[in-house]
């Protein structure tokens, strides 16, 4: 199975973080640049699949239910739709849940939530960032656990529906957690691995990490 992991395009909150103060994380849309990045990623996949002579009935597109990932999937379909058999969503692919800290700038956390922030900082120092859970939210460990639940869906896709190529549009932490869990890598690998750029595409082919095969030229 070939798995193409795509981080969403640039969102309006990537440009202006204050958007989070008025908009829920799941409802943050792409910027105009992000929409064009999505179409650019779709064009790359279309050319890549053509060169590989992929059949046009064995590719499934999965997306996180967040608005910015849905819009990224729209752009990919616009440019690569002939190769995509169908499109589905799964909540397991969503962004890390930041809980009480959601939408709050890092510099403001110790001011607005001094006790909760102090506890989180203690956990980070003692356990490491991978294990430290956000108050009322998730740790990166939690994200890795739920991503593993999604693997059964991919296996059923392959065994029952002959899906051999999968495009997954998700988020930076989710993408890294997927690669770590699929390839049985370590939490240390996760922490050393940087978040992908917007609309970067990482290929995992069977049990081999092919790395990022596409990075947007648009920024």
MDAnalysis code that builds the backbone (N, CA, C; Angstrom):
import MDAnalysis as mda
import numpy as np

u = mda.Universe.empty(657, n_residues=219, atom_resindex=np.repeat(np.arange(219), 3), trajectory=True)
u.add_TopologyAttr("name", ["N", "CA", "C"] * 219)
u.add_TopologyAttr("resid", np.arange(1, 220))
u.add_TopologyAttr("resname", ["UNK", "UNK", "UNK", "UNK", "UNK", "UNK", "UNK", "UNK", "UNK", "UNK", "UNK", "UNK", "UNK", "UNK", "UNK", "UNK", "UNK", "UNK", "UNK", "UNK", "UNK", "UNK", "UNK", "UNK", "UNK", "UNK", "UNK", "UNK", "UNK", "UNK", "UNK", "UNK", "UNK", "UNK", "UNK", "UNK", "UNK", "UNK", "UNK", "UNK", "UNK", "UNK", "UNK", "UNK", "UNK", "UNK", "UNK", "UNK", "UNK", "UNK", "UNK", "UNK", "UNK", "UNK", "UNK", "UNK", "UNK", "UNK", "UNK", "UNK", "UNK", "UNK", "UNK", "UNK", "UNK", "UNK", "UNK", "UNK", "UNK", "UNK", "UNK", "UNK", "UNK", "UNK", "UNK", "UNK", "UNK", "UNK", "UNK", "UNK", "UNK", "UNK", "UNK", "UNK", "UNK", "UNK", "UNK", "UNK", "UNK", "UNK", "UNK", "UNK", "UNK", "UNK", "UNK", "UNK", "UNK", "UNK", "UNK", "UNK", "UNK", "UNK", "UNK", "UNK", "UNK", "UNK", "UNK", "UNK", "UNK", "UNK", "UNK", "UNK", "UNK", "UNK", "UNK", "UNK", "UNK", "UNK", "UNK", "UNK", "UNK", "UNK", "UNK", "UNK", "UNK", "UNK", "UNK", "UNK", "UNK", "UNK", "UNK", "UNK", "UNK", "UNK", "UNK", "UNK", "UNK", "UNK", "UNK", "UNK", "UNK", "UNK", "UNK", "UNK", "UNK", "UNK", "UNK", "UNK", "UNK", "UNK", "UNK", "UNK", "UNK", "UNK", "UNK", "UNK", "UNK", "UNK", "UNK", "UNK", "UNK", "UNK", "UNK", "UNK", "UNK", "UNK", "UNK", "UNK", "UNK", "UNK", "UNK", "UNK", "UNK", "UNK", "UNK", "UNK", "UNK", "UNK", "UNK", "UNK", "UNK", "UNK", "UNK", "UNK", "UNK", "UNK", "UNK", "UNK", "UNK", "UNK", "UNK", "UNK", "UNK", "UNK", "UNK", "UNK", "UNK", "UNK", "UNK", "UNK", "UNK", "UNK", "UNK", "UNK", "UNK", "UNK", "UNK", "UNK", "UNK", "UNK", "UNK", "UNK", "UNK", "UNK", "UNK", "UNK", "UNK", "UNK", "UNK"])
u.atoms.positions = np.array([
    [0.839, -1.204, 0.000],
    [0.000, 0.000, 0.000],
    [0.871, 1.250, 0.000],
    [0.506, 2.203, -0.842],
    [1.187, 3.505, -0.869],
    [0.314, 4.525, -0.148],
    [0.874, 5.156, 0.870],
    [0.134, 6.123, 1.676],
    [0.763, 7.496, 1.489],
    [-0.029, 8.427, 0.958],
    [0.438, 9.789, 0.715],
    [-0.147, 10.689, 1.810],
    [0.699, 11.096, 2.726],
    [0.282, 11.911, 3.863],
    [0.478, 13.385, 3.527],
    [-0.605, 14.143, 3.593],
    [-0.582, 15.551, 3.177],
    [-0.966, 16.436, 4.364],
    [-0.103, 17.365, 4.708],
    [-0.514, 18.368, 5.678],
    [-1.395, 19.394, 4.958],
    [-2.373, 19.937, 5.653],
    [-3.268, 20.932, 5.052],
    [-2.490, 22.150, 4.539],
    [-3.114, 22.886, 3.643],
    [-2.518, 24.124, 3.144],
    [-2.486, 25.210, 4.206],
    [-1.878, 26.307, 3.839],
    [-1.781, 27.440, 4.776],
    [-3.189, 27.880, 5.197],
    [-3.396, 27.995, 6.503],
    [-4.684, 28.475, 7.011],
    [-4.587, 29.961, 7.348],
    [-5.731, 30.593, 7.543],
    [-5.706, 32.009, 7.912],
    [-5.058, 32.182, 9.280],
    [-5.140, 31.153, 10.137],
    [-4.508, 31.236, 11.460],
    [-3.002, 31.046, 11.373],
    [-2.498, 30.378, 10.326],
    [-1.051, 30.321, 10.116],
    [-0.493, 31.692, 9.800],
    [-1.348, 32.538, 9.234],
    [-0.941, 33.907, 8.893],
    [-1.139, 34.846, 10.080],
    [-2.250, 34.670, 10.789],
    [-2.602, 35.547, 11.921],
    [-3.182, 34.691, 13.041],
    [-2.379, 34.409, 14.055],
    [-2.799, 33.515, 15.135],
    [-3.961, 34.062, 15.950],
    [-4.226, 35.362, 15.859],
    [-5.332, 35.936, 16.622],
    [-6.689, 35.424, 16.125],
    [-6.703, 34.802, 14.949],
    [-7.939, 34.207, 14.420],
    [-8.511, 33.202, 15.422],
    [-7.613, 32.522, 16.149],
    [-8.067, 31.511, 17.108],
    [-8.918, 32.103, 18.238],
    [-8.808, 33.400, 18.457],
    [-9.578, 34.029, 19.529],
    [-11.062, 34.114, 19.196],
    [-11.379, 34.088, 17.902],
    [-12.777, 34.226, 17.487],
    [-13.312, 33.027, 16.712],
    [-12.432, 32.090, 16.382],
    [-12.836, 30.949, 15.554],
    [-12.330, 29.656, 16.164],
    [-13.208, 28.682, 16.304],
    [-12.798, 27.369, 16.811],
    [-11.773, 26.743, 15.874],
    [-10.858, 25.987, 16.441],
    [-9.778, 25.409, 15.654],
    [-10.309, 24.619, 14.463],
    [-11.359, 23.825, 14.666],
    [-11.866, 22.983, 13.577],
    [-12.518, 23.796, 12.460],
    [-12.847, 25.071, 12.734],
    [-13.548, 25.905, 11.757],
    [-12.625, 26.901, 11.049],
    [-11.334, 26.829, 11.305],
    [-10.382, 27.760, 10.670],
    [-10.203, 27.377, 9.201],
    [-10.453, 28.303, 8.268],
    [-10.348, 27.975, 6.839],
    [-8.937, 28.187, 6.294],
    [-8.757, 27.763, 5.069],
    [-7.516, 28.050, 4.356],
    [-7.461, 29.521, 3.957],
    [-6.250, 30.008, 3.807],
    [-6.041, 31.309, 3.170],
    [-6.128, 31.124, 1.664],
    [-6.114, 32.212, 0.915],
    [-6.098, 32.106, -0.546],
    [-4.865, 31.340, -1.014],
    [-3.729, 31.611, -0.370],
    [-2.502, 30.888, -0.714],
    [-2.664, 29.401, -0.414],
    [-3.296, 29.080, 0.720],
    [-3.507, 27.684, 1.083],
    [-4.344, 26.935, 0.057],
    [-5.353, 27.595, -0.490],
    [-6.179, 26.956, -1.524],
    [-5.358, 26.658, -2.780],
    [-4.484, 27.595, -3.133],
    [-3.642, 27.367, -4.309],
    [-2.598, 26.276, -4.028],
    [-2.088, 26.222, -2.791],
    [-1.170, 25.139, -2.431],
    [-1.844, 23.777, -2.581],
    [-3.113, 23.704, -2.200],
    [-3.850, 22.443, -2.314],
    [-3.979, 22.024, -3.776],
    [-4.304, 22.966, -4.644],
    [-4.407, 22.641, -6.072],
    [-3.040, 22.240, -6.629],
    [-1.993, 22.926, -6.161],
    [-0.632, 22.599, -6.590],
    [-0.267, 21.168, -6.171],
    [-0.611, 20.793, -4.943],
    [-0.352, 19.431, -4.468],
    [-1.127, 18.418, -5.304],
    [-2.366, 18.761, -5.663],
    [-3.158, 17.880, -6.509],
    [-2.539, 17.693, -7.878],
    [-2.026, 18.778, -8.444],
    [-1.378, 18.672, -9.758],
    [-0.148, 17.776, -9.677],
    [0.611, 17.914, -8.594],
    [1.779, 17.045, -8.427],
    [1.356, 15.580, -8.367],
    [0.339, 15.286, -7.548],
    [-0.110, 13.902, -7.423],
    [-0.638, 13.362, -8.747],
    [-1.356, 14.192, -9.483],
    [-1.871, 13.769, -10.781],
    [-0.729, 13.369, -11.713],
    [0.307, 14.201, -11.775],
    [1.459, 13.900, -12.636],
    [2.217, 12.675, -12.117],
    [2.340, 12.573, -10.808],
    [3.062, 11.459, -10.185],
    [2.345, 10.138, -10.464],
    [1.029, 10.137, -10.279],
    [0.257, 8.919, -10.519],
    [0.278, 8.536, -11.996],
    [0.251, 9.533, -12.868],
    [0.309, 9.269, -14.309],
    [1.637, 8.613, -14.674],
    [2.721, 9.148, -14.114],
    [4.046, 8.588, -14.397],
    [4.177, 7.164, -13.868],
    [3.517, 6.886, -12.748],
    [3.568, 5.548, -12.151],
    [2.558, 4.591, -12.798],
    [1.718, 5.147, -13.678],
    [0.680, 4.368, -14.361],
    [-0.261, 3.696, -13.358],
    [-0.678, 4.479, -12.357],
    [-1.615, 3.954, -11.370],
    [-2.980, 3.743, -12.013],
    [-3.682, 2.669, -11.628],
    [-5.074, 2.517, -12.080],
    [-5.939, 3.597, -11.447],
    [-6.999, 3.961, -12.123],
    [-7.817, 5.086, -11.668],
    [-9.001, 4.656, -10.792],
    [-8.922, 3.455, -10.251],
    [-10.019, 2.984, -9.407],
    [-9.542, 2.477, -8.049],
    [-8.279, 2.683, -7.715],
    [-7.731, 2.086, -6.497],
    [-7.141, 3.115, -5.534],
    [-7.525, 4.374, -5.675],
    [-7.021, 5.423, -4.787],
    [-8.177, 6.019, -4.000],
    [-8.036, 6.027, -2.685],
    [-9.064, 6.603, -1.808],
    [-8.480, 7.822, -1.098],
    [-9.275, 8.866, -0.994],
    [-8.870, 10.094, -0.313],
    [-9.551, 10.151, 1.057],
    [-8.736, 10.213, 2.091],
    [-9.229, 10.380, 3.457],
    [-8.867, 11.773, 3.951],
    [-9.732, 12.355, 4.761],
    [-9.425, 13.680, 5.304],
    [-9.916, 13.813, 6.738],
    [-9.204, 14.605, 7.494],
    [-9.680, 15.066, 8.800],
    [-10.944, 15.893, 8.578],
    [-11.863, 15.940, 9.545],
    [-13.091, 16.717, 9.359],
    [-12.943, 18.212, 9.600],
    [-11.732, 18.698, 9.858],
    [-11.529, 20.133, 10.050],
    [-11.736, 20.867, 8.719],
    [-12.168, 22.122, 8.802],
    [-12.461, 22.872, 7.583],
    [-11.229, 23.009, 6.702],
    [-10.076, 23.299, 7.285],
    [-8.880, 23.525, 6.468],
    [-8.410, 22.249, 5.760],
    [-8.654, 21.079, 6.373],
    [-8.295, 19.835, 5.684],
    [-9.329, 19.484, 4.621],
    [-10.601, 19.741, 4.908],
    [-11.625, 19.526, 3.877],
    [-11.339, 20.381, 2.651],
    [-10.981, 21.651, 2.885],
    [-10.704, 22.549, 1.760],
    [-9.445, 22.123, 1.013],
    [-8.465, 21.592, 1.735],
    [-7.271, 21.067, 1.075],
    [-7.629, 19.864, 0.214],
    [-8.476, 18.989, 0.749],
    [-8.938, 17.834, -0.030],
    [-9.703, 18.282, -1.272],
    [-10.483, 19.369, -1.151],
    [-11.189, 19.914, -2.314],
    [-10.202, 20.291, -3.419],
    [-9.128, 20.976, -3.026],
    [-8.136, 21.402, -4.001],
    [-7.424, 20.234, -4.656],
    [-7.130, 19.206, -3.867],
    [-6.493, 18.009, -4.425],
    [-7.429, 17.327, -5.415],
    [-8.695, 17.202, -5.051],
    [-9.670, 16.589, -5.961],
    [-9.818, 17.393, -7.248],
    [-9.765, 18.713, -7.115],
    [-9.914, 19.570, -8.294],
    [-8.834, 19.279, -9.327],
    [-7.621, 18.965, -8.849],
    [-6.487, 18.772, -9.748],
    [-6.161, 17.313, -10.025],
    [-6.676, 16.415, -9.188],
    [-6.291, 15.005, -9.292],
    [-7.501, 14.085, -9.237],
    [-8.679, 14.621, -9.486],
    [-9.908, 13.880, -9.274],
    [-10.059, 12.618, -10.101],
    [-9.454, 12.577, -11.285],
    [-9.594, 11.399, -12.138],
    [-9.003, 10.148, -11.499],
    [-8.054, 10.352, -10.600],
    [-7.399, 9.202, -9.967],
    [-8.053, 8.797, -8.645],
    [-8.968, 9.581, -8.136],
    [-9.536, 9.337, -6.809],
    [-10.872, 8.608, -6.942],
    [-10.921, 7.386, -6.406],
    [-12.138, 6.583, -6.491],
    [-13.246, 7.156, -5.628],
    [-12.895, 7.555, -4.407],
    [-13.877, 8.171, -3.524],
    [-13.167, 8.912, -2.396],
    [-13.972, 9.602, -1.596],
    [-13.440, 10.448, -0.520],
    [-14.215, 10.188, 0.764],
    [-13.485, 10.068, 1.860],
    [-14.112, 9.809, 3.144],
    [-13.435, 10.628, 4.229],
    [-14.139, 10.780, 5.369],
    [-13.607, 11.500, 6.530],
    [-13.509, 10.569, 7.719],
    [-12.589, 10.891, 8.624],
    [-12.518, 10.163, 9.887],
    [-12.050, 11.120, 10.976],
    [-12.778, 11.139, 12.086],
    [-12.422, 12.036, 13.188],
    [-11.080, 11.673, 13.810],
    [-10.632, 10.440, 13.621],
    [-9.348, 10.032, 14.198],
    [-8.174, 10.783, 13.582],
    [-8.399, 11.424, 12.426],
    [-7.322, 12.134, 11.728],
    [-7.223, 13.607, 12.130],
    [-8.007, 14.032, 13.122],
    [-8.051, 15.451, 13.463],
    [-6.774, 15.933, 14.156],
    [-6.704, 17.220, 14.356],
    [-5.564, 17.866, 15.009],
    [-5.493, 17.467, 16.481],
    [-4.306, 17.600, 17.064],
    [-4.169, 17.427, 18.513],
    [-5.135, 18.362, 19.224],
    [-5.798, 17.853, 20.249],
    [-6.742, 18.661, 21.015],
    [-5.990, 19.417, 22.117],
    [-6.051, 20.737, 22.078],
    [-5.275, 21.567, 22.997],
    [-6.032, 21.920, 24.271],
    [-7.282, 21.495, 24.350],
    [-8.037, 21.641, 25.585],
    [-8.150, 23.073, 26.069],
    [-7.830, 23.283, 27.332],
    [-7.933, 24.598, 27.957],
    [-7.046, 25.633, 27.261],
    [-5.969, 25.173, 26.652],
    [-5.006, 26.088, 26.026],
    [-5.369, 26.443, 24.588],
    [-6.451, 25.880, 24.071],
    [-6.810, 26.088, 22.668],
    [-7.060, 27.562, 22.372],
    [-6.375, 28.080, 21.363],
    [-6.579, 29.458, 20.934],
    [-5.836, 30.499, 21.733],
    [-5.069, 30.073, 22.739],
    [-4.348, 31.029, 23.594],
    [-2.882, 31.058, 23.188],
    [-2.343, 32.239, 22.978],
    [-0.929, 32.371, 22.635],
    [-0.057, 31.845, 23.773],
    [1.052, 31.232, 23.428],
    [1.929, 30.645, 24.442],
    [2.316, 31.648, 25.524],
    [2.572, 32.883, 25.119],
    [3.013, 33.888, 26.079],
    [1.917, 34.258, 27.074],
    [0.661, 34.011, 26.697],
    [-0.464, 34.370, 27.562],
    [-0.909, 33.232, 28.479],
    [-0.420, 32.029, 28.236],
    [-0.866, 30.884, 29.026],
    [-0.575, 31.038, 30.515],
    [0.654, 31.424, 30.907],
    [0.915, 31.559, 32.352],
    [0.140, 32.692, 33.009],
    [-0.396, 33.606, 32.198],
    [-1.180, 34.718, 32.748],
    [-2.631, 34.300, 32.935],
    [-3.208, 33.672, 31.916],
    [-4.623, 33.293, 31.976],
    [-4.875, 32.027, 32.799],
    [-3.914, 31.097, 32.742],
    [-4.091, 29.818, 33.445],
    [-2.812, 29.479, 34.217],
    [-2.469, 30.255, 35.237],
    [-1.180, 30.063, 35.914],
    [-1.006, 28.677, 36.536],
    [-2.036, 28.162, 37.206],
    [-1.893, 26.870, 37.867],
    [-1.824, 25.728, 36.857],
    [-2.707, 25.775, 35.878],
    [-2.734, 24.717, 34.864],
    [-1.452, 24.727, 34.028],
    [-0.971, 25.939, 33.721],
    [0.258, 26.044, 32.934],
    [1.457, 25.532, 33.733],
    [1.498, 25.856, 35.020],
    [2.592, 25.390, 35.872],
    [2.614, 23.861, 35.926],
    [1.422, 23.253, 36.013],
    [1.342, 21.788, 36.043],
    [1.811, 21.193, 34.714],
    [1.382, 21.798, 33.600],
    [1.786, 21.295, 32.290],
    [3.299, 21.427, 32.097],
    [3.850, 22.549, 32.511],
    [5.296, 22.753, 32.397],
    [6.060, 21.730, 33.242],
    [5.541, 21.434, 34.413],
    [6.172, 20.419, 35.261],
    [6.180, 19.070, 34.565],
    [5.053, 18.700, 33.958],
    [4.975, 17.429, 33.235],
    [5.940, 17.398, 32.057],
    [6.064, 18.512, 31.348],
    [7.002, 18.568, 30.223],
    [8.438, 18.374, 30.691],
    [8.785, 19.042, 31.793],
    [10.158, 18.922, 32.312],
    [10.441, 17.511, 32.813],
    [9.460, 16.917, 33.483],
    [9.676, 15.620, 34.111],
    [9.519, 14.460, 33.128],
    [8.515, 14.534, 32.247],
    [8.177, 13.418, 31.369],
    [8.622, 13.609, 29.925],
    [8.727, 14.861, 29.498],
    [8.994, 15.155, 28.100],
    [7.730, 15.603, 27.397],
    [7.876, 16.392, 26.345],
    [6.722, 16.981, 25.678],
    [5.807, 15.932, 25.052],
    [6.382, 14.828, 24.591],
    [5.574, 13.799, 23.945],
    [4.515, 13.239, 24.891],
    [4.840, 13.140, 26.177],
    [3.966, 12.494, 27.149],
    [3.071, 13.468, 27.899],
    [3.435, 14.743, 27.919],
    [2.700, 15.729, 28.728],
    [1.349, 16.038, 28.098],
    [0.286, 15.876, 28.883],
    [-1.072, 16.087, 28.373],
    [-1.525, 17.525, 28.630],
    [-2.090, 18.149, 27.593],
    [-2.682, 19.476, 27.752],
    [-3.866, 19.395, 28.720],
    [-4.055, 20.379, 29.585],
    [-5.219, 20.369, 30.475],
    [-6.524, 20.290, 29.668],
    [-7.332, 19.273, 29.923],
    [-8.590, 19.004, 29.220],
    [-8.371, 18.680, 27.743],
    [-7.135, 18.385, 27.378],
    [-6.823, 18.080, 25.989],
    [-6.003, 16.812, 25.862],
    [-5.173, 16.749, 24.815],
    [-4.399, 15.551, 24.505],
    [-2.899, 15.807, 24.625],
    [-2.177, 14.737, 24.868],
    [-0.735, 14.728, 24.675],
    [-0.450, 14.209, 23.271],
    [0.783, 14.287, 22.849],
    [1.152, 13.713, 21.560],
    [1.062, 12.186, 21.614],
    [1.288, 11.637, 22.774],
    [1.079, 10.214, 23.002],
    [-0.375, 9.831, 22.710],
    [-1.311, 10.641, 23.164],
    [-2.733, 10.383, 22.911],
    [-3.038, 10.397, 21.417],
    [-2.444, 11.336, 20.698],
    [-2.657, 11.416, 19.251],
    [-2.162, 10.131, 18.580],
    [-0.976, 9.659, 18.995],
    [-0.428, 8.429, 18.418],
    [-1.338, 7.232, 18.690],
    [-1.938, 7.189, 19.871],
    [-2.836, 6.083, 20.203],
    [-4.062, 6.067, 19.285],
    [-4.682, 7.229, 19.087],
    [-5.893, 7.228, 18.260],
    [-5.573, 7.000, 16.783],
    [-4.393, 7.436, 16.347],
    [-4.007, 7.179, 14.960],
    [-3.890, 5.683, 14.700],
    [-3.412, 4.936, 15.691],
    [-3.290, 3.490, 15.525],
    [-4.658, 2.837, 15.305],
    [-5.703, 3.426, 15.858],
    [-7.047, 2.893, 15.642],
    [-7.457, 2.982, 14.176],
    [-6.927, 3.991, 13.491],
    [-7.270, 4.196, 12.082],
    [-6.619, 3.159, 11.172],
    [-5.557, 2.532, 11.638],
    [-4.841, 1.570, 10.790],
    [-5.729, 0.402, 10.366],
    [-6.641, -0.004, 11.246],
    [-7.536, -1.099, 10.891],
    [-8.395, -0.761, 9.689],
    [-8.799, 0.506, 9.583],
    [-9.584, 0.951, 8.427],
    [-8.775, 0.804, 7.139],
    [-7.517, 1.181, 7.177],
    [-6.670, 1.061, 5.991],
    [-6.484, -0.404, 5.593],
    [-6.320, -1.249, 6.578],
    [-6.150, -2.672, 6.279],
    [-7.412, -3.258, 5.640],
    [-8.583, -2.857, 6.153],
    [-9.834, -3.325, 5.557],
    [-10.011, -2.773, 4.145],
    [-9.603, -1.513, 3.937],
    [-9.668, -0.940, 2.589],
    [-8.891, -1.793, 1.597],
    [-7.701, -2.220, 2.011],
    [-6.853, -3.008, 1.124],
    [-7.410, -4.408, 0.906],
    [-7.843, -5.047, 1.985],
    [-8.268, -6.444, 1.894],
    [-9.639, -6.607, 1.242],
    [-10.579, -5.704, 1.544],
    [-11.948, -5.876, 1.070],
    [-12.260, -5.093, -0.201],
    [-11.542, -3.983, -0.408],
    [-11.892, -3.102, -1.525],
    [-10.737, -2.874, -2.497],
    [-9.628, -3.575, -2.278],
    [-8.471, -3.493, -3.175],
    [-7.951, -2.065, -3.325],
    [-8.022, -1.289, -2.232],
    [-7.461, 0.058, -2.242],
    [-5.956, -0.044, -2.036],
    [-5.191, 0.365, -3.025],
    [-3.736, 0.233, -2.975],
    [-3.014, 1.561, -2.765],
    [-3.715, 2.653, -3.030],
    [-3.131, 3.980, -2.866],
    [-4.081, 4.828, -2.039],
    [-3.542, 5.467, -1.011],
    [-4.356, 6.236, -0.091],
    [-3.744, 7.628, 0.068],
    [-4.574, 8.658, -0.094],
    [-4.172, 10.031, 0.196],
    [-4.844, 10.413, 1.512],
    [-4.054, 10.867, 2.479],
    [-4.593, 11.247, 3.787],
    [-4.251, 12.706, 4.054],
    [-5.268, 13.542, 4.138],
    [-5.068, 14.970, 4.417],
    [-5.299, 15.190, 5.908],
    [-4.277, 15.646, 6.601],
    [-4.387, 15.778, 8.048],
    [-3.570, 16.977, 8.541],
    [-2.953, 16.839, 9.712],
    [-2.288, 17.951, 10.394],
    [-0.855, 17.551, 10.741],
    [-0.042, 18.534, 11.099],
    [1.380, 18.265, 11.320],
    [1.659, 17.219, 12.384],
    [1.105, 17.391, 13.577],
    [1.319, 16.431, 14.660],
    [0.726, 15.079, 14.287],
    [-0.454, 15.086, 13.680],
    [-1.114, 13.851, 13.274],
    [-0.276, 13.102, 12.245],
    [0.288, 13.828, 11.300],
    [1.114, 13.213, 10.265],
    [2.344, 12.552, 10.874],
    [3.008, 13.251, 11.780],
    [4.197, 12.677, 12.420],
    [3.830, 11.454, 13.266],
    [2.687, 11.537, 13.960],
    [2.245, 10.404, 14.775],
    [1.939, 9.192, 13.899],
    [1.386, 9.438, 12.711],
    [1.097, 8.353, 11.778],
    [2.390, 7.653, 11.366],
    [3.375, 8.431, 10.917],
    [4.642, 7.839, 10.462],
    [5.308, 7.074, 11.608],
    [5.333, 7.665, 12.784],
    [5.950, 7.026, 13.942],
    [5.291, 5.687, 14.238],
    [3.956, 5.672, 14.277],
    [3.230, 4.468, 14.661],
    [3.270, 3.406, 13.559],
    [3.111, 3.813, 12.306],
    [3.094, 2.855, 11.188],
    [4.438, 2.145, 11.064],
    [5.519, 2.891, 11.271],
    [6.857, 2.335, 11.081],
    [7.500, 1.892, 12.389],
    [6.733, 1.961, 13.490],
    [7.221, 1.522, 14.804],
    [8.486, 2.278, 15.207],
    [8.444, 3.584, 15.020],
    [9.542, 4.448, 15.441],
    [9.312, 4.886, 16.890],
    [10.240, 5.634, 17.426],
    [10.234, 5.955, 18.850],
    [9.707, 7.362, 19.126],
    [9.291, 7.619, 20.372],
    [8.934, 8.994, 20.741],
    [10.088, 9.975, 20.528],
    [11.304, 9.492, 20.688],
    [12.469, 10.357, 20.445],
    [12.539, 10.762, 18.973],
    [12.205, 9.820, 18.088],
    [12.151, 10.167, 16.658],
    [11.110, 11.251, 16.431],
    [9.937, 11.079, 17.049],
    [8.854, 12.039, 16.875],
    [9.306, 13.440, 17.275],
    [9.939, 13.564, 18.426],
    [10.328, 14.885, 18.921],
    [11.441, 15.509, 18.082],
    [12.263, 14.675, 17.476],
    [13.341, 15.203, 16.632],
    [12.838, 15.591, 15.240],
    [11.714, 15.019, 14.829],
    [11.155, 15.269, 13.493],
    [10.361, 16.571, 13.488],
    [10.692, 17.453, 12.595],
    [10.008, 18.735, 12.521],
    [8.654, 18.596, 11.825],
    [7.744, 19.503, 12.140],
    [6.462, 19.530, 11.457],
    [6.664, 19.800, 9.961],
    [5.886, 19.173, 9.096],
    [5.996, 19.455, 7.663],
    [5.481, 20.851, 7.331],
    [5.917, 21.361, 6.215],
    [5.385, 22.627, 5.726],
    [3.988, 22.401, 5.165],
    [3.263, 23.483, 4.951],
    [1.890, 23.376, 4.445],
    [1.851, 22.699, 3.087],
    [0.995, 21.690, 2.979],
    [0.764, 20.903, 1.764],
    [1.953, 20.038, 1.352],
    [2.911, 19.855, 2.239],
    [3.968, 18.874, 1.966],
    [3.347, 17.482, 1.918],
    [3.912, 16.609, 1.058],
    [3.401, 15.247, 0.890],
    [4.496, 14.254, 1.244],
    [4.186, 13.383, 2.190],
    [5.139, 12.352, 2.613],
    [4.606, 10.992, 2.168],
    [5.459, 10.195, 1.565],
    [5.067, 8.885, 1.064],
    [5.584, 7.790, 1.982],
    [4.663, 6.952, 2.451],
    [5.015, 5.722, 3.150],
    [4.552, 4.580, 2.258],
    [5.491, 3.809, 1.762],
    [5.187, 2.718, 0.835],
    [5.422, 1.397, 1.546],
    [4.329, 0.682, 1.823],
    [4.397, -0.537, 2.630],
    [5.059, -0.198, 3.972],
    [6.242, -0.709, 4.224],
    [6.899, -0.430, 5.500],
    [8.145, 0.431, 5.320],
    [8.167, 1.223, 4.273],
    [9.323, 2.076, 3.995],
    [8.901, 3.542, 3.957],
    [9.670, 4.377, 4.616],
    [9.426, 5.814, 4.603],
    [10.215, 6.436, 3.463],
    [9.506, 6.936, 2.474],
    [10.165, 7.553, 1.313],
    [10.416, 9.046, 1.526],
    [9.982, 9.573, 2.670],
    [10.197, 10.984, 2.962],
    [9.232, 11.876, 2.203],
    [9.536, 13.172, 2.211],
    [8.671, 14.145, 1.543],
    [8.988, 14.175, 0.057],
    [8.005, 13.799, -0.741],
    [8.206, 13.774, -2.192],
    [7.727, 15.059, -2.838],
    [7.072, 15.907, -2.060],
    [6.600, 17.195, -2.583],
    [6.571, 18.225, -1.467],
    [7.051, 19.424, -1.792],
    [6.913, 20.582, -0.923],
    [6.489, 21.757, -1.780],
    [5.515, 22.499, -1.301],
    [4.964, 23.592, -2.098],
    [6.014, 24.641, -2.415],
    [5.989, 25.117, -3.652],
    [6.888, 26.199, -4.072],
    [6.251, 27.565, -3.791],
    [5.040, 27.554, -3.255],
    [4.311, 28.797, -3.040],
    [4.529, 29.411, -1.660],
    [5.296, 28.744, -0.834],
    [5.580, 29.284, 0.500],
    [5.010, 28.421, 1.593],
])
